[in-house]
Amino acid sequence: MNRDVTAGHLAGVSEREAEVLAALGEHLTNAQIAGRMHISVRTVESHVSSLLRKFGVDDRRALADLAPTDRAERNELAGRPVAWTSFVGRERELASVLAALSESRLVSLVGPGGVGKTRLAVAAADRAATTAPFGGAFVDLVPVREGFVAQAVAAVLGVTEHPHQPLDEVVTEELGRGRMLLVLDNCEHLLDATAAFAERLLAACPELTVLTTSRERLGVPGERTIRVPPLSLVSADTGGPAGSEAEALFLDRALAADPDFTDEHSRVGELCARLDGMPLAIELAAARSASLGVDGLLAGLSDRLQLLAGGRGADHRHRSLRHVIDWSHDLLDDAERALFRRLGVFSGGFDLDGAVSVSPDADRGQVADLIGRLADKSLLVHRRDGGHSRWRLLETVRVYALAKLDAAGEEADLRNRHLLWAGRTADDLERRISAGKPWRDEFDAVVDDLRAALAGAPAGPGPDAVTHRLGRALGHLSYARGFMVEGGAHYRATATRAPHPGQAAADLRLAADVALANMRGDEAFDLLIESARRAETAGDDGARATALAFAVVIADRAPADFPEEVPHERLRDLLQTAAKIAPPGDPVVAAYLAAATAWNAEPTKITPDRDLSAAALAAARAIDDPALISGAMDAVTATMAISGRMRAAFELTAERVRLLDRLPRHDPRAGFEVTDIFHMANEFALMAGEVPAALANARRVQFEAVMLGQPHNSASQLVLPLVLRGAFDESLEHADQMWRAWQRAGRPAARWMAPSVYATSLVHGLRAAAADRQSWRDNAMLVIGGPDPTRHRNMYMFSVFADARVELHLGRLDRALAHVAEVATPGQEWYATQHWYYDAYAWAIAAEVAVVARTPDAAARLAAAEPAGAENLWAAACLDRARGRLGDPAALDRSVATWERIEARFERACTLLLIDERAGEGRAELAALGCPLP
């Protein structure tokens, strides 16, 4: 559907739906849309469903493509500073920058502070917008600390890191979408980090252009350097100062301060010459023109500037600017000077509340008045974000303010006030998150100051609760913002600042939750063991027992997230210790112990005990903890699956999915459960043969924040239901995405992905593409870590099904029989056999192969597989087709009806071939799918 069609449809879309559509165009998650629009996630889902119906498309990706506000169409440069004054002159420099951007992918504007590099970069970016149809980002690095360049860029782009995909990779992926422009402003204090970052981006993003501003060049190969000079003092038209760029800037700013301002060109030209054409110096002087006039400005500056007589060059100009700032400062009254120097503690800007927090001797009204006066004098830059005013000092001016703060002997006190402000601000942001109120924009505005306040606080443990609370809050906020690695690092660092070992134990538990959400099971395990050790030091047996029990749970429940499995004996010993020290009568500790006991009952991982799992679920429900309830439900459904009760597992998983509304996405404790719920909802839908339900869940997963950063995971969940549905071309597209994403992530442990990889070989096999089939079979072996498919039961049973299905379709019955030789044999009882997710498919195809091959035990195998049909709709349709082959036309009709119910296009076509009057329809369908006739 093209954009014109979309525009035509908008007439039938409500205003609220239009807002949701626009947000989908920005690829926001349901939770992000809900936060922006102040509505519930469920309401967002309702609007999305309505839009899908109205536009007649299948999924959110299609809606995102249709959104009129798509960023690619707007050529948006995210984070571009809004200029409140006009851009004066610089036509020659602007032409040079644009020419350089057309010839080089890395251009650096170099010059001293106050020379106008940022304004030139903004103007150049505006002019270059047409060459960057996919937009880009303008990132101010002034407040950014060492190690946080990627976070600063990610925040402007609106992307977050994900499990197995570091933030650098996420940023690279976003900036690699097409022709884009990235502006990195004020790089001088981060030269090495910025240079390395830019070099990585340019190597990975062939259509990206980077424009930087700095006092020094980056020193990256291929960098094109443009030195930014002061404004010209001579007009190209008059040959004199009249009409020069410097004079034009002064007059523009002077008239803004005083619309009646007039003066002789020669006097203005002389003043600009005294200021060496430095834009910041000219702006500071012009801000005083209304009260002093040009004569007063010249007289006031004369004494200071004569000290520079005879000096020239960049150093002279920089000292000239310093003296202009000095002079501007001297003209302030005592109250203005005090606030000016104190505001220097803010590296990333401040609002009125922030300014009040560092002004102990002035009330709110007085501070507001002083801010206005400093802004009028061009010592502060005003910015309005969504109706909320913020101010900042330009970096050159801020350095001066900090020097004055130090000279006044106030720095230690102001740093402490800044720390207290940071603590209150972080607390307020956490309250907003908990209340479901907007918080991200405010966090992005203050995060650099929060980091700076924490970094400047004394290291190590101590009685300072503010520092510890700030560290823990910053861990939570960073995690919620999608900076998972940073969030975990803050929690770990905060544990070293904890005033008490019990608090350190809690910090490490949160760090473990972040690691687990990031699919780093081994890291989470180690952190839990350390948390238990700190709890022991604190004398908190409950916290210690809980940490040990949870360590046992994750090692037994999520072994795929560990490079190597933790031995059962060690886990058993940890569980025994936890049970021994557990305080009696504590229901929370009891719930954790019940979960650990259920998961650890058998030596084999992921094989919880049925009765113990039910007890764990009852204990979790008793304390009404949604994360523990979800984990216990996972144990119960696992026991159901193992015993062959696929439909019961599917139905309980539907109840588990409803817990998603109670699992806050900002809470590290919820992260792993949210991911697992989505994954298992897909698995159990497939286990029950509910292909449409599996596909619907997989499509929903694509835009869930917790899954967005796991592209190999989210793509893998689409592949298998698409294959079973017969949507072969679409499945291959997602399979390629899955495989590339897994490789980009460093090939992490992902054995759960193996069936989806093997399903891709099934498509190629049904299309008789032998080489591609073998390639994907090899890929599956790579995922499970070896050539033996029996190493992974799920993958093994799926491979049995897939290989037998291919050989049956191609008419190679001997090979098909070999694949199913040990499946659904006479004497095997479905409910007496231990099962995994795809057993029903293997049992059903084994029976059909036996029927087609007319083996003596065909009837017995068909009977043995009958319970699989009761548990799985795909298996039911397959078994009915087998009965139809034995001469039961009603069974064939039932088979077709079930294939249609689960939207299995390929299998329906194969079944139609067996019905004489519909065989032509089946042949046509197989041809459309690119498959040969059986």
RAGI-V457561 format. One line per field, one symbol per residue. phi: phi as a letter, one per 20 degrees, with the letter a starting at -180 (. if undefined). A space follows every 50 residues. Layout:
phi=???
This chain:
phi=.efffggffffedffffffffffffemefgffffffemcfffffgfffff fgffemdebffffffeffegfffelfdfnffeeecfedmmffffffffff ffdceccdedrffneofffffffffffegfecfemrbddeegeeegncff fffffffmdcfbgmcgfgffffffeefrfccdddemegecgfffffffff fffecfdedddccaecffnegnfddceeefffdcffeemcffnfffffff fffffffbgefbafgffffffffgelmfgffffffffeffedmfffffff egfffffegnebnffffffffgfffgffffefeffffffgfffffeednb dfgffffdcfdbegfffgfffgffffemecdecddlndeccbeggfffgf fffffffemdffffffffffffffffffffffgfemegbffffffdffff fffffefgenfreffffffffffffffffffnefffgfffffffffeffb fffffffffffffffffemdffffgfffffffffffffmdffffffffff ffgffeecffedgcffggffffffffffffefffnefffffffffffffe fdffflcfefffffffffffffdlefffffffffffffffffenefffff ffffffgffgfddffeegfegfffffffffgfffffgemefgffffffff fgdfgfdgedfffffffegffffffneffffffffffgfffffffnlfgb ffeggfffffffgfffemefffgfgfffgffffenreefffcggfffffg fffffffffemefffffffdgddlegofdgeddfdcfdffffffffffgf ffflfgegffffffegffffdbfffffffffffffeodfffffffgffgf femefffffffffedgfcffffffffffemdfff
